[in-house]
Amino acid sequence: MEPRHDRRLHAPDLGPERGGGDTTGLPPDALAILPVRETVLFPGAVLPLAVNRQGSVAAVQHALRDGQQIGVVMQRDPAVPEPGLAELHRMGTVANVLRWLTAPDGTHQLICQGVQRFRVLDWIEGRPFIAAGIHRIEEPETSTPEVEARMLHLRTQALEALQLLPQVPEGLVETVRSLDSAAALADLVAAYLDIPVTGKQEILETVDLVARLGRVSRALAGRLEVLRLTAEIGRETRASLDQRQREILLREQMAAIQRQLGDEDGKSAEIKDLGEAITKAEMPQEVEAAARKELRRLERMPEASPEHGMIRAYLDWLIELPWPLPEEKPIDIGEARRILDEDHFGLEKVKRRIVEYLAVRKLAPQGKAPILCFVGPPGVGKTSLGQSIARAMARPFVRVSLGGVHDEAELRGHRRTYIGALPGNIIQAIRKAGARNCVMMLDEIDKMGRGIQGDPSAAMLEVLDPEQNGTFRDNYLGVPFDLSRVVFIATANMLDTIPGPLRDRMEIIDLPGYTEAEKLQIARRYLMRRQLEANGLTPEQATIDDEALGAIIRDYTREAGVRALERGIGRVLRHVAVRIAEGSVERVHIGTGDLAAILGPPRFESEVAMRTSVPGVATGLAWTPVGGDILFIEAARTPGAGRLILTGQLGDVMRESAQAALSLVKGRAVSLGIDPAIFEKSDIHIHVPAGATPKDGPSAGVAMFTALASLLTGRTVRNDTAMTGEISLRGLVLPVGGIKEKVVAAARAGLTRVLLPARNRKDYEEIPEDARNRLEFIWLERAEDAMAAALDAAGAPAGPPSAGTTAG
């Protein structure tokens, strides 16, 4: 067994060798001084003190060894670890040491009893502890009527305070009643008073008995007021609880009496109104049964119950939802075409698919229509197409924004057991629309995120599945709701972030970016009218000619949509509004020459001719989430040892395309008229500008091959030509994606020829007609086809590399 450690306090050995080294006594009128923090010892009070400072331990040991009393003095600043003489009050209490204890961990505890007040006359130095010559203050023994009166008043106050306290030390009440000394009563009450130690020190330093009794009485009166208020608040709280319990009991009795008498007043009238509202709501049988069950619970439940409000809110939701299917107006296909043409310019294929969708809904209104998902860059009119479909079908339109949704409960709702629970966004949108056959736009479906609360895209699987959404169950409602008649339309900027099962439930309709001609028509037909109204102008007051609109499109915006174009038009019209508001002009016409003063210098310029004027530079086509774009492939040759250097923040796939392009050029060096020794004596550097933008994908293979062939043969690439396509080591040109967006970007950049893989001919019909009319299409089977179509007439073949040879 392990030996038990004796943890009892024990008295230490006070021999000379452990007593701190003090072998001389003190004068008769001197005492060892014990400084204390935030503690005042009054005469007659017993106080335990923790003693840990070396000088304080020495002072106590000296008093015990010589059988003397000790002086207890409070220091002025409790934060000072070792107070100096100036840090101590000069009034303290002479105390008897009742017990001195030392714990096994080395800590000391002193139990002392106050005897009388003293004042420090002078400090005695040369000791290992603080010592002082003192003057003992005797209490007056004479009693006057004023002292007697103040003593009786203080005793009455003390007894009242003890009655108001929740816990009172044993025997304290009897002690207060039995004390016949006014000084002793004042010191006893001051010792137990809950006041700051500075106030207690002032009472200790008050020698005059009448003044001391008055000071203690005033301090006790302040504490009595607090105790009386606390007691009153406690009584009010208990009375309030008792009253509430009594009200609940009375309401229960009143409800029982009303049920027995058949009284229709009060709550019964409310229950009757709710029952009638449930009947008028025309709920399905299962839903009505659940509502009636909750109504019976509400009838038996007191209004003061917290669950009363929860059940009432639940019934309100069930009553306000549009359960019956409204009468549907027949769809007019001709009117639908007119609305689509009125609201949107271009997008012919998209409009044709929407008309087909509406025609099927007209012929088979009970059929399960597909879920349309419009995918395209920002600003091409995805959300407004949904509004046009709602107008064509004469149905209410409601939009649910899914961007940033990461909690499944935002779609399915919270369970009613949670405080503040609500149905999900789907049911809330249905109630807002007021019709079960509304057109619901699920905006930014590609921007839902997954969080610790669940995956909202998984909850969308049931919503968007025509086989399942007829019994959609919201967590808050707890009953099925038929979503099969809702026309769901989703929008997205990209498909990559949409999970496969969710994407499989939707029919994807791609919306390409607009060409320059289409943007001009959109600006003239829609944007100008909208911005004139927004800026308080009329068509007679402000006009912008077509050349100026074209300049805004070419020089100040570079986007697939038209949002930046609308902002540019808005800036121009705000400039006009200022001039008209000042009264300086009545009508303003904006031409091309006025744009620089309003919009600043052109933000974009055509870089094609400048950057393809030397061998080694080819123009490629790229796909981005916000539409197509052009990019440049630059190649340079420097003296070296045959290394391939790649820069421009290229991804792994694009790096592999560069390796394949170099290998293909090396394999055809002889047929291209290139000296094979060049590759052993030169380093080839391929760079794709806009180095801060990550780039990846295989579609730059043809452009890289063309740039390398141009560099090493000395033939420049035509500055009106862009290309895309993946290459293989056999020299085949393989198909790539995003043809429509890339071709639109080429037309927008002012190019006239595009080189595309021959196996992408199937995508030709998807290209907007305006872009097809402006561009010449060359279809590539092999890499040699790209060289023949893209490179100018033969130039000087590459000679020995020099340190200054670069392309770009």
ZAMARGU-4260 file (C-alpha; in steps of 0.2 Angstrom, whole numbers, plus 5000, padded with zeros to 4 digits):
<rodrens>
0) 5000/5000/5000 | 5006/5018/4997 | 5010/5028/5012 | 4997/5041/5016 | 5004/5059/5017
5) 4999/5068/5033 | 4992/5085/5026 | 4986/5092/5043 | 4993/5109/5047 | 5006/5109/5060
10) 5015/5121/5071 | 5033/5125/5065 | 5049/5124/5075 | 5053/5142/5081 | 5071/5139/5086
15) 5084/5152/5083 | 5091/5144/5068 | 5074/5145/5059 | 5068/5161/5066 | 5074/5173/5053
20) 5090/5177/5063 | 5083/5190/5075 | 5091/5188/5092 | 5087/5205/5099 | 5070/5211/5106
25) 5060/5227/5104 | 5057/5241/5115 | 5042/5240/5126 | 5032/5253/5116 | 5037/5244/5099
30) 5028/5230/5089 | 5032/5219/5074 | 5021/5226/5060 | 5012/5214/5048 | 5006/5223/5032
35) 4990/5216/5024 | 4981/5219/5008 | 4963/5224/5006 | 4959/5219/5024 | 4955/5229/5040
40) 4956/5221/5057 | 4945/5229/5070 | 4947/5227/5089 | 4937/5212/5095 | 4936/5203/5078
45) 4945/5187/5074 | 4953/5186/5057 | 4962/5172/5047 | 4977/5179/5037 | 4987/5170/5023
50) 5006/5175/5027 | 5018/5172/5013 | 5030/5186/5012 | 5047/5183/5020 | 5047/5199/5031
55) 5029/5195/5037 | 5034/5177/5042 | 5048/5184/5052 | 5037/5197/5060 | 5025/5183/5066
60) 5039/5171/5072 | 5047/5186/5082 | 5030/5189/5091 | 5028/5171/5095 | 5045/5168/5101
65) 5045/5184/5112 | 5027/5181/5117 | 5022/5198/5111 | 5007/5205/5101 | 5008/5210/5083
70) 5002/5226/5074 | 4991/5223/5059 | 4992/5238/5046 | 4984/5239/5029 | 4995/5244/5014
75) 4989/5258/5003 | 4991/5250/4986 | 4987/5231/4986 | 4996/5228/4970 | 5013/5232/4977
80) 5022/5215/4981 | 5034/5222/4995 | 5027/5238/5002 | 5039/5251/5009 | 5036/5261/5024
85) 5028/5275/5015 | 5015/5263/5007 | 5008/5258/5024 | 4994/5267/5034 | 4999/5274/5051
90) 4984/5268/5060 | 4982/5249/5063 | 4976/5236/5076 | 4986/5228/5090 | 4982/5209/5088
95) 4985/5193/5098 | 4991/5178/5089 | 4979/5164/5092 | 4987/5151/5080 | 5001/5150/5068
100) 4999/5136/5055 | 5010/5129/5041 | 5004/5118/5028 | 5014/5104/5020 | 5016/5114/5004
105) 5025/5128/5014 | 5011/5141/5015 | 5007/5149/5032 | 4991/5154/5040 | 4989/5166/5055
110) 4973/5167/5065 | 4973/5183/5076 | 4961/5193/5086 | 4961/5212/5087 | 4963/5220/5104
115) 4964/5239/5101 | 4969/5253/5090 | 4986/5260/5088 | 4995/5274/5079 | 5013/5273/5072
120) 5025/5285/5080 | 5041/5281/5071 | 5048/5266/5061 | 5062/5255/5068 | 5075/5249/5056
125) 5088/5236/5056 | 5076/5221/5058 | 5072/5207/5045 | 5054/5213/5047 | 5045/5229/5049
130) 5044/5236/5066 | 5038/5253/5073 | 5036/5262/5089 | 5017/5264/5093 | 5005/5274/5103
135) 4990/5263/5110 | 4973/5271/5109 | 4962/5268/5123 | 4943/5268/5121 | 4933/5280/5132
140) 4924/5272/5146 | 4912/5287/5150 | 4894/5286/5142 | 4884/5301/5137 | 4865/5302/5131
145) 4871/5305/5113 | 4882/5289/5113 | 4868/5279/5121 | 4855/5285/5108 | 4867/5282/5093
150) 4871/5265/5100 | 4852/5260/5101 | 4849/5267/5083 | 4864/5257/5077 | 4858/5241/5086
155) 4841/5243/5078 | 4849/5245/5061 | 4860/5230/5063 | 4846/5218/5068 | 4835/5224/5053
160) 4850/5220/5042 | 4853/5203/5049 | 4834/5199/5046 | 4836/5204/5028 | 4851/5193/5025
165) 4848/5176/5017 | 4862/5168/5028 | 4868/5175/5045 | 4883/5168/5055 | 4878/5158/5070
170) 4877/5168/5086 | 4879/5185/5078 | 4861/5191/5082 | 4863/5186/5100 | 4880/5195/5101
175) 4873/5211/5093 | 4859/5211/5106 | 4870/5207/5121 | 4884/5220/5118 | 4884/5234/5130
180) 4899/5244/5124 | 4896/5257/5110 | 4914/5255/5104 | 4913/5236/5103 | 4896/5237/5094
185) 4903/5250/5081 | 4918/5239/5078 | 4908/5223/5076 | 4896/5231/5064 | 4910/5239/5054
190) 4919/5222/5053 | 4904/5214/5045 | 4899/5228/5034 | 4900/5225/5015 | 4909/5242/5010
195) 4925/5246/5002 | 4941/5243/5013 | 4945/5262/5011 | 4929/5265/5020 | 4933/5253/5034
200) 4950/5261/5036 | 4942/5278/5038 | 4931/5270/5052 | 4946/5262/5060 | 4955/5279/5060
205) 4940/5288/5068 | 4944/5289/5086 | 4930/5299/5092 | 4916/5287/5098 | 4901/5299/5092
210) 4909/5302/5075 | 4913/5283/5073 | 4895/5278/5078 | 4888/5291/5065 | 4900/5285/5051
215) 4895/5266/5054 | 4877/5270/5055 | 4877/5280/5039 | 4886/5266/5030 | 4874/5253/5037
220) 4859/5264/5031 | 4866/5263/5013 | 4867/5244/5014 | 4850/5243/5022 | 4842/5252/5007
225) 4850/5239/4995 | 4844/5225/5006 | 4826/5232/5007 | 4825/5234/4987 | 4832/5216/4985
230) 4819/5209/4996 | 4805/5219/4988 | 4811/5213/4970 | 4811/5195/4977 | 4794/5197/4984
235) 4788/5204/4967 | 4796/5190/4957 | 4787/5177/4968 | 4771/5186/4967 | 4772/5187/4948
240) 4776/5168/4947 | 4761/5164/4958 | 4750/5176/4948 | 4755/5167/4932 | 4752/5150/4939
245) 4735/5156/4945 | 4731/5163/4928 | 4735/5147/4919 | 4724/5137/4931 | 4710/5149/4929
250) 4711/5148/4910 | 4711/5129/4911 | 4695/5130/4921 | 4687/5143/4910 | 4691/5132/4895
255) 4683/5117/4903 | 4668/5127/4907 | 4666/5133/4890 | 4668/5116/4883 | 4654/5110/4894
260) 4642/5125/4890 | 4646/5126/4872 | 4651/5144/4873 | 4657/5151/4856 | 4665/5167/4864
265) 4683/5170/4865 | 4695/5156/4860 | 4681/5146/4853 | 4677/5159/4841 | 4695/5159/4835
270) 4695/5140/4833 | 4679/5141/4823 | 4687/5154/4811 | 4702/5143/4809 | 4691/5128/4805
275) 4682/5138/4792 | 4698/5144/4784 | 4705/5126/4783 | 4689/5121/4774 | 4690/5135/4762
280) 4709/5131/4759 | 4703/5116/4749 | 4718/5105/4756 | 4721/5088/4750 | 4713/5075/4762
285) 4730/5070/4770 | 4735/5088/4773 | 4717/5093/4780 | 4718/5078/4792 | 4735/5085/4799
290) 4728/5102/4800 | 4712/5097/4810 | 4723/5087/4822 | 4733/5102/4826 | 4718/5112/4827
295) 4711/5101/4841 | 4728/5102/4850 | 4726/5121/4849 | 4709/5120/4856 | 4714/5111/4872
300) 4730/5122/4874 | 4730/5138/4885 | 4736/5153/4876 | 4750/5156/4888 | 4758/5140/4883
305) 4773/5143/4871 | 4768/5130/4860 | 4751/5139/4857 | 4760/5152/4846 | 4770/5138/4836
310) 4754/5128/4832 | 4745/5144/4827 | 4759/5149/4815 | 4759/5132/4808 | 4741/5132/4804
315) 4742/5149/4796 | 4756/5142/4784 | 4744/5128/4779 | 4729/5139/4776 | 4739/5152/4766
320) 4747/5140/4754 | 4739/5139/4737 | 4733/5121/4738 | 4720/5121/4723 | 4726/5122/4705
325) 4720/5138/4697 | 4712/5139/4681 | 4726/5139/4668 | 4724/5150/4653 | 4728/5142/4636
330) 4745/5146/4629 | 4745/5157/4613 | 4761/5152/4604 | 4760/5167/4593 | 4759/5179/4608
335) 4773/5169/4616 | 4784/5173/4600 | 4779/5191/4601 | 4784/5192/4619 | 4801/5184/4617
340) 4805/5195/4602 | 4799/5210/4612 | 4810/5206/4627 | 4826/5199/4619 | 4835/5202/4603
345) 4844/5188/4595 | 4845/5171/4604 | 4835/5163/4590 | 4839/5145/4594 | 4835/5148/4612
350) 4819/5156/4608 | 4814/5142/4596 | 4817/5129/4610 | 4807/5139/4622 | 4792/5140/4609
355) 4794/5121/4608 | 4793/5119/4626 | 4777/5130/4627 | 4769/5121/4613 | 4772/5104/4622
360) 4764/5112/4638 | 4749/5118/4628 | 4746/5101/4620 | 4750/5090/4635 | 4746/5101/4650
365) 4746/5086/4662 | 4763/5079/4655 | 4779/5080/4664 | 4789/5094/4656 | 4808/5095/4657
370) 4817/5107/4668 | 4826/5120/4658 | 4843/5126/4663 | 4850/5142/4655 | 4869/5142/4655
375) 4879/5156/4649 | 4890/5171/4655 | 4883/5185/4665 | 4873/5198/4657 | 4866/5188/4642
380) 4848/5188/4648 | 4845/5171/4658 | 4834/5178/4672 | 4824/5189/4660 | 4820/5174/4649
385) 4812/5166/4664 | 4801/5182/4666 | 4797/5182/4648 | 4791/5163/4649 | 4780/5168/4664
390) 4772/5182/4653 | 4769/5171/4639 | 4761/5158/4650 | 4751/5171/4660 | 4757/5164/4676
395) 4765/5173/4691 | 4784/5173/4692 | 4795/5171/4707 | 4813/5170/4709 | 4823/5159/4722
400) 4841/5164/4723 | 4853/5149/4727 | 4869/5158/4727 | 4879/5155/4743 | 4865/5143/4750
405) 4875/5129/4760 | 4861/5123/4772 | 4849/5110/4766 | 4836/5117/4778 | 4836/5133/4768
410) 4827/5123/4754 | 4818/5110/4765 | 4814/5120/4780 | 4817/5117/4798 | 4808/5106/4809
415) 4794/5114/4820 | 4803/5109/4836 | 4816/5123/4834 | 4812/5141/4839 | 4809/5152/4825
420) 4807/5138/4812 | 4801/5142/4795 | 4797/5132/4779 | 4811/5132/4766 | 4813/5144/4751
425) 4803/5133/4739 | 4787/5133/4750 | 4790/5152/4754 | 4791/5156/4736 | 4775/5146/4732
430) 4766/5156/4745 | 4773/5172/4738 | 4768/5168/4721 | 4750/5163/4727 | 4748/5149/4714
435) 4754/5131/4713 | 4757/5133/4694 | 4769/5148/4695 | 4785/5150/4685 | 4799/5148/4698
440) 4817/5154/4693 | 4831/5145/4702 | 4844/5158/4700 | 4863/5153/4701 | 4860/5135/4704
445) 4879/5132/4701 | 4884/5142/4716 | 4876/5131/4730 | 4889/5125/4742 | 4890/5111/4754
450) 4892/5114/4773 | 4891/5105/4789 | 4872/5107/4789 | 4870/5096/4773 | 4871/5097/4754
455) 4857/5108/4747 | 4861/5101/4730 | 4855/5084/4736 | 4839/5092/4742 | 4836/5099/4724
460) 4836/5082/4717 | 4818/5079/4723 | 4813/5097/4718 | 4818/5095/4700 | 4813/5077/4697
465) 4796/5076/4688 | 4794/5059/4695 | 4796/5064/4713 | 4791/5082/4716 | 4773/5078/4716
470) 4775/5073/4734 | 4788/5085/4740 | 4789/5086/4759 | 4795/5101/4768 | 4802/5098/4785
475) 4792/5112/4793 | 4775/5107/4785 | 4778/5088/4787 | 4765/5085/4774 | 4767/5082/4755
480) 4765/5097/4743 | 4763/5095/4724 | 4776/5104/4714 | 4773/5095/4698 | 4763/5110/4691
485) 4777/5122/4695 | 4787/5127/4679 | 4805/5127/4686 | 4818/5136/4676 | 4836/5136/4682
490) 4851/5148/4678 | 4870/5145/4679 | 4886/5152/4673 | 4895/5136/4672 | 4891/5117/4673
495) 4907/5111/4681 | 4901/5115/4699 | 4883/5107/4696 | 4884/5089/4703 | 4881/5076/4689
500) 4864/5069/4696 | 4857/5086/4697 | 4863/5091/4680 | 4855/5075/4673 | 4838/5081/4679
505) 4839/5097/4668 | 4839/5101/4650 | 4854/5112/4647 | 4851/5127/4635 | 4867/5137/4631
510) 4866/5155/4629 | 4881/5162/4619 | 4888/5179/4621 | 4882/5193/4610 | 4891/5199/4594
515) 4895/5217/4591 | 4880/5219/4580 | 4868/5211/4592 | 4875/5222/4606 | 4871/5238/4595
520) 4853/5232/4592 | 4851/5228/4611 | 4858/5245/4616 | 4847/5254/4603 | 4831/5245/4607
525) 4832/5241/4626 | 4846/5249/4635 | 4844/5267/4629 | 4826/5267/4634 | 4829/5259/4651
530) 4843/5271/4655 | 4834/5287/4649 | 4820/5282/4661 | 4832/5279/4675 | 4840/5296/4673
535) 4825/5306/4671 | 4827/5310/4653 | 4817/5309/4637 | 4822/5303/4620 | 4820/5321/4614
540) 4833/5328/4627 | 4847/5315/4624 | 4852/5305/4609 | 4868/5294/4606 | 4871/5290/4588
545) 4876/5272/4582 | 4894/5276/4579 | 4896/5281/4598 | 4887/5266/4603 | 4898/5255/4593
550) 4913/5264/4600 | 4907/5261/4618 | 4905/5242/4613 | 4922/5241/4605 | 4933/5253/4616
555) 4925/5253/4633 | 4918/5236/4636 | 4924/5218/4633 | 4911/5206/4639 | 4900/5192/4633
560) 4884/5201/4640 | 4878/5219/4640 | 4879/5224/4658 | 4895/5234/4656 | 4888/5242/4640
565) 4872/5247/4650 | 4883/5255/4663 | 4893/5264/4650 | 4877/5271/4642 | 4871/5276/4660
570) 4887/5286/4663 | 4885/5295/4646 | 4867/5299/4650 | 4871/5305/4668 | 4883/5318/4660
575) 4869/5324/4649 | 4857/5325/4664 | 4869/5336/4673 | 4870/5348/4659 | 4851/5349/4656
580) 4848/5351/4675 | 4860/5366/4675 | 4849/5374/4662 | 4864/5376/4650 | 4856/5366/4636
585) 4840/5359/4632 | 4845/5345/4620 | 4861/5335/4619 | 4868/5323/4605 | 4882/5312/4609
590) 4894/5307/4595 | 4910/5297/4595 | 4921/5313/4598 | 4912/5316/4614 | 4916/5299/4623
595) 4934/5303/4628 | 4928/5318/4638 | 4915/5308/4647 | 4921/5290/4648 | 4940/5294/4647
600) 4952/5286/4635 | 4948/5270/4627 | 4950/5255/4639 | 4953/5242/4626 | 4962/5242/4609
605) 4965/5229/4596 | 4981/5220/4600 | 4980/5207/4585 | 4990/5216/4572 | 5003/5223/4585
610) 5006/5206/4593 | 5007/5195/4577 | 5019/5206/4567 | 5034/5195/4570 | 5037/5176/4569
615) 5033/5165/4584 | 5016/5173/4589 | 4999/5164/4586 | 4982/5169/4591 | 4972/5156/4600
620) 4954/5155/4607 | 4950/5151/4625 | 4934/5147/4634 | 4930/5155/4651 | 4915/5155/4663
625) 4910/5172/4657 | 4911/5168/4638 | 4925/5166/4625 | 4941/5176/4624 | 4957/5176/4613
630) 4974/5173/4619 | 4991/5174/4612 | 5005/5161/4611 | 5022/5168/4610 | 5038/5158/4607
635) 5056/5163/4608 | 5073/5155/4604 | 5088/5158/4614 | 5106/5150/4615 | 5105/5135/4626
640) 5105/5116/4627 | 5088/5111/4620 | 5077/5115/4635 | 5059/5119/4634 | 5054/5134/4645
645) 5035/5137/4649 | 5028/5152/4658 | 5011/5161/4660 | 5004/5150/4674 | 5000/5135/4663
650) 4991/5120/4670 | 4997/5102/4668 | 4986/5099/4652 | 4992/5114/4644 | 5011/5110/4648
655) 5008/5093/4640 | 5001/5102/4624 | 5017/5112/4623 | 5028/5096/4624 | 5017/5088/4611
660) 5018/5103/4599 | 5038/5104/4601 | 5039/5085/4598 | 5028/5087/4582 | 5039/5101/4576
665) 5055/5091/4579 | 5048/5076/4570 | 5043/5087/4555 | 5059/5098/4555 | 5066/5091/4538
670) 5049/5093/4529 | 5047/5111/4536 | 5065/5116/4531 | 5072/5117/4549 | 5089/5112/4553
675) 5087/5098/4567 | 5103/5104/4575 | 5094/5120/4580 | 5085/5110/4594 | 5102/5105/4602
680) 5109/5122/4602 | 5094/5132/4607 | 5082/5134/4622 | 5063/5136/4616 | 5053/5147/4627
685) 5034/5147/4626 | 5024/5161/4635 | 5006/5164/4636 | 5003/5183/4642 | 4991/5188/4656
690) 5003/5178/4667 | 4992/5181/4683 | 4978/5171/4676 | 4978/5152/4677 | 4976/5143/4660
695) 4973/5125/4656 | 4966/5114/4643 | 4971/5105/4628 | 4963/5117/4615 | 4979/5127/4613
700) 4989/5113/4605 | 4986/5119/4587 | 4991/5137/4592 | 5007/5131/4600 | 5012/5121/4585
705) 5009/5135/4574 | 5019/5148/4585 | 5034/5136/4585 | 5033/5132/4566 | 5032/5151/4563
710) 5047/5154/4575 | 5058/5141/4567 | 5053/5144/4549 | 5053/5163/4550 | 5036/5165/4543
715) 5023/5176/4552 | 5006/5171/4557 | 4992/5180/4548 | 4985/5194/4560 | 4967/5191/4555
720) 4967/5172/4560 | 4964/5163/4576 | 4964/5145/4579 | 4959/5131/4592 | 4961/5113/4593
725) 4970/5098/4601 | 4985/5090/4592 | 4992/5072/4594 | 5009/5066/4590 | 5003/5059/4574
730) 4999/5077/4568 | 4980/5075/4570 | 4969/5089/4575 | 4957/5083/4588 | 4940/5091/4593
735) 4938/5103/4608 | 4923/5111/4617 | 4917/5129/4618 | 4917/5131/4599 | 4902/5143/4600
740) 4909/5155/4613 | 4926/5155/4605 | 4920/5159/4588 | 4909/5173/4596 | 4925/5180/4605
745) 4934/5180/4588 | 4921/5190/4579 | 4920/5202/4594 | 4939/5204/4593 | 4938/5209/4575
750) 4946/5194/4567 | 4940/5187/4550 | 4946/5169/4549 | 4946/5155/4562 | 4954/5138/4561
755) 4944/5124/4569 | 4945/5105/4570 | 4936/5097/4556 | 4928/5085/4569 | 4919/5101/4576
760) 4909/5104/4561 | 4894/5098/4571 | 4895/5113/4581 | 4893/5125/4566 | 4874/5126/4568
765) 4876/5132/4586 | 4886/5147/4581 | 4876/5164/4580 | 4872/5169/4562 | 4880/5186/4563
770) 4897/5178/4568 | 4895/5165/4554 | 4893/5179/4542 | 4908/5189/4548 | 4920/5175/4548
775) 4929/5163/4536 | 4929/5145/4543 | 4944/5133/4539 | 4942/5115/4545 | 4958/5106/4550
780) 4961/5088/4549 | 4980/5088/4552 | 4993/5100/4559 | 5000/5104/4542 | 4983/5111/4537
785) 4985/5124/4551 | 5002/5129/4544 | 4996/5131/4526 | 4981/5142/4532 | 4989/5152/4545
790) 5007/5156/4540 | 5011/5169/4527 | 5023/5167/4512 | 5039/5158/4516 | 5052/5169/4525
795) 5070/5166/4530 | 5072/5150/4540 | 5079/5150/4557 | 5097/5153/4558 | 5109/5152/4573
800) 5101/5159/4589 | 5106/5175/4597 | 5104/5181/4614 | 5092/5195/4608 | 5081/5184/4598
805) 5063/5185/4605 | 5046/5185/4598 | 5032/5195/4606
</rodrens>
